Amino acid sequence: MESGQVNMDVDLFDQAIEYFEKYDPDYKFNRKIAQLEEAEQWIDRCVQDFIHLSYFKKLDEMKIYLDQENNKHSFAYFHYKIVHLSAEAFRTVEN
C-alpha cells in the first residue's frame, strides 16, 4: 500500500482496524464521520490557539470579553483557557 502497488479496499481497511483494536484494547475506531469532523475542528482550533500564544494582548482582550456575565460559558472561554494553560505550562518549563 505504501508503495502504491496495492489499494486499500473496505475489507483490507476492516482488517487493519481489527488488528489495531486487538493490538491495543484502548483503541476504538470511530466510523461516525460527523464526530470525526467535529474532532478535527477541535484539533485545528487548539493548534491555532497554540500557535498564537505569542499574542498575549489578544488574551487580555478575550479576558475582558469573557468577564462579561453573558459570555462566561461561551465557546471563547474554552479557547481562552487552552491558551492560558498552555502559556502557563511554558512559563513553568522556562523557570
Buried (B, 14 or more C-beta within 10 A) or exposed (E): EEEEEEEEEEEEEEEEBEEEEEEEEEEEEEEEEEEEEEEEEEEEBBEEBEEEBEEEEBBEEBEEEBEEEEBEEEEEBBBBEBBBEBBEEEEEEEE
